[in-house]
Amino acid sequence: MTALIFIARYGKLALICGLLAGLLLPGLAQVLRWWIPELVALLLFLTAFRIGPVDALANLGELGRTALVVLVLQLALPVGFLLMLGLLGLPVTPLALALALVMAAPSVTGAANFAILLNGDPAPALRLLILGTALLPLTCIPVFALLPGFGDIGDVLAAALRLLMVILGAAALGFALRHWRVPDLPEQGRKAIDGLTMIVLAVVVIGLMSAIRPALESDPLDLLLWAGVAFALNFGLQGLSYVTLRRNGYPAAVPTSIVAGNRNFALFFVALSPEATEPLLIFLGCYQFPMYLTPTLLRRLYDPR
């Protein structure tokens, strides 16, 4: 337990080590990519166990506000972006497609863990993850209608349903175990779980970066472009959301802003052609950099003390 508490204390470094391993160990990245669903389920279980059902369900009165946030993030933003492209007469290039898919996607599973690293409340992030995934079959339909030749919407809805089942199953198991076995989790126990969670997050990112090393060797300038877009989009959405929410006195500004920039757009890959997926796989790998560097590079934004 002491080792896990030590890792939790330096969780940001653990995430950076995961990024470096994804770059330096391409063989390991190729192996781990096949285990990402199981690792994500484990991550959700640990997060639910750490938060507990009491804290997660303490503010069910916030459900309406949470749903409104989901509609803004997953519906208003991408639809507004695509309508703007149409008004300007601009085509939906791979770059524009990447931006639209990120804005239309629900939260990544690690958003609650990033909130913990930034001294924020993880429960609102977990609620946004669950509700955002549950509403995805509705919010994605107008977005797909504005994307020409996107693919079979049924594939995406099925993928969203599978993800929702994983989220609900892992969260229910974590909540149940916490409720029946450790209803009063001590602070040392929380820190130990945080350390274990950091290890899982670091392993997950290695698998998500399987396309980075080949891209670095074949076309580093193209990779640099995608990385720049990933940082600008991720940090831009987080910064804009945080400034807006804090100015309006929103109590969950930190976790909500983290979710705004960190989205699980890989869900949509099942409905894309191989030609469209190839550059987006590179973007998916690049997107891990701002995501996993959020607790390090945006600490001054969220916690300026």
N, C-alpha and C positions, 0 to 999 in steps of 0.2 A: 504493500500500500504506500509505503514511503516513496518508492520510485514513481508511482503514478501521481502522487501529489507534487513531486518535483517536476514531472512533465507538464502537469497542469499549470504550474507557476510560470513555465516558459513555453506555454502553448503556441505562441506566435512563431517561435523558432521551430517547433515541431512541424507546423504547416509549411514553413519555408524549406525545411529539409525534404518534405514530400514533393514540393515543386522541383527541387534540385534532383531528387531521385528520378522523377519523371523525365527529366532532360538527360541525365547521365546514364540511366539504366533502361534503354529502350526494350531490351528483351523482357525484363520484369514488367514493364508497362504493358506489353502485348499479352502477357499471361494474366495480369490482374484485371485487364479490361473485361474479361469474361466473368469475373466475380463481382462486378460492380453492383448488380441487383441485390445480392446477398449482403454485401457490405453496407449498402444503403439501408436495408432493413435493420441490420444490427445498429447502425447509427441512430435510426429513429427509435428503436427500442431503448437504447441508452439515454437518449434525450427525454423520452417520456418518463422513464424511471427516475431520472434526475429531477425533473420538474414536479412530477407527482400529479395525481388527479385533482387534488384540492386546489393547487395553484393554477393549474391549466383551466379548470372550470369555474374559478372564483368569480370571473367577470362575464358570465353568460349574457348579461345585459348589454355587453359591448358587441354582441353578435351582429346587430344591424349596422353599427359603425364599421365593423370588420368587413361585412359584405360590401359596403360602399367603397371601402379602400380597394377591395378586390376588383370591383367593377371599373374603378378609375385606372388601376394599374394594368389589368389584363384586357380591358375593352376600350376605354376612352383613349388611352395612349396609342395603341397600335392602329386603331381605326382613324384617329386624327392624323397620324403620321402617313398612312396610306392615302387618305383623302387629300392631304397636302401634296403628295407626289402626283396624284392625278390632276389636281388643279394646275400644277406647274408643268404638266406634260412630260414628267420624267418617268423612265421605265423602272420596273422592279428588277434591278440588278442583283447579283448575289450579295452584294454589300447591303442593299436596301432590304433584301429578304432576311438577312441575318438580323438587322435592327428590328424589323417587324416581328420576327419570331421571338426574340428576346422579350420584347414588350408584351407579347401576347401570352407568355408562359407563366405558370405559377412559380412559387418560391422554390429555391433549392432546399434540399433536406437539411443542409448544414447551417441555415440562417440562424436558427435558435442558438447554435453553438457559437457562432460569431458574435451574437448579442451577449453571450456570457463573457466572452473574452473582452468585450468593450464595456463591461459593467452595466449592461442593459438587462431588461427583463426578457427572458426567453419565451415566456408563455404567449405573448401576443404574436411572436413570430411563428410559433407552432400552430396557433389558431389560423393564422393567415395561410400557412402551408396546407392545412387540412381543408379549409373552406375554399381556398383558391383552386385546389385540385378538384374538389367536388363540383365547383361551378365551371370548370374548364369546358366541359361539353357544350355549355350554353355560350360562354364568352368567346369561344374560338370560331363559332359559325359566321358572324359578321366579318371577322378578319379573313377567313378563308374565301368568303365571297368576293373580297377585294384583291385576292391573289390569283392571277390567271394561271390556269393549269397546275394548281398546287398538288393535286392528287386526291386520293380517296379519303374523305373526311371520316368515314367509318373506321379506318385504320387508326386515326388519331384518337377518336373517341374510345376505341377498345384499349389503346395504350393508356389513356388517361384513367379508364376504369380499373385497369390492372394496377396502376400506380396507387390509386385511391385505396384499393383493397390492401395493398402492402402497407400503406401509411396507417390505415385504420387498424389492421391486424397487429402491426408492430407496436403502435401506440397503446392499443387496448391491453396487450400483453405486458408492456412496461408499466402502465397504470395499475393493472391488477397485481402484479408482483410487488410494486411499491406499497399498495394499499394493504395487502394481506401479510407481507413479510417485514417491511421496514416503513411503517407509517410516519415515523419521526426520524428522518435521515439526518444524522449529525453532519456538521460542517466538514469534518475530515472525510466522511463518506462522499459528500458532494464533490470535494476536490479530487478524490480518487477516481470518481466516475468521469469528471472533466478530463483527467489525464488519460484515461482509457479512450475517451471520445476523441481526443487529439490524435492518438495513435491511429484510430480508424479513419479519421479525416485525412491524415497524411497518406495512408495506404490507398484510399479512394482516389485521391488526386493523381497518384502515379498511373493508375489505369486510365483515367480520363485524358491523360496527356500522351496517349499512344501515337497520335498523329504528328506530334511536335518535332521529334527528332528527325524523321524522314523529311519533313518540310524544311527544317533548318539546313539539312545537307543538300537538298535539291534547289531551293529558291529562298534564301534568307531574306531578301528584300521584300518578297511577297509576305513572308511570315511577319516581318516587322510592321508592315502595313496593317495586317489583321490584328496584331497585338496592340497597335496604337488605337485602332477602332474599339477594341475590347475594353481598354482602359478608359477611353473617353466616354463610352456608353455606360459602363458599370459605375464609375465614380461620378459621372455627370448625373445619372438618375439618383444616386444616393445623396449627393450634395444638394441638388434641387429639392428633393423630397424633404430632407432634414431641415433646410432653411424655411421652407414653406410650412411644414408641420409645427416646427418650434415657434414660428412667428404667430401661429394661430393657437398656441397653447395645447397642442395635441399631446396627451400624456405618454403615448407609446411611440414617440417620434423616432427613437433610436432603432428598435426592432423593425418598425415599418419601413424606415429608410433603407435598412440593410436588405430587406426583402425586395424593395423597389429596384435595386441594382443587381441582385443575385437571383437569376431565374433559371428554371430547368427547361430550357428550350430544346434539349435533346429529345424530349417527348415527341416533337413534331417530325423527327427524322424518318419515322415509319411511313409517312405519307409522301416523302420526297423521292425523286428519281436519283439514281446513282450519280448522274451528272451534277445535280444540285447539291447532293450530300458532300461531295469531295471537298470543295472549299469550306463548307460549313464545319466539317470535321476538324479542319485546321483552326477555324474560329473557335470551336468548342474547346480545343486545347489551349488556345490563347486566352480564352475567357477565364480559365482557372487562375491565371496570374493575378488579375485584379481581385478576383473572388477570395483567394487564399491570402492575399496581401491586405485585404480590408482591415483586419484587426491591427495591422502594423502601420499602414500608411494613412489610415483615416482616424486614428486615435485622437489626434488633435481636433478633428471636426466634432466627434461625438463626446469627447471628454477632455476639454481644453485645459483642465487644471494641471 
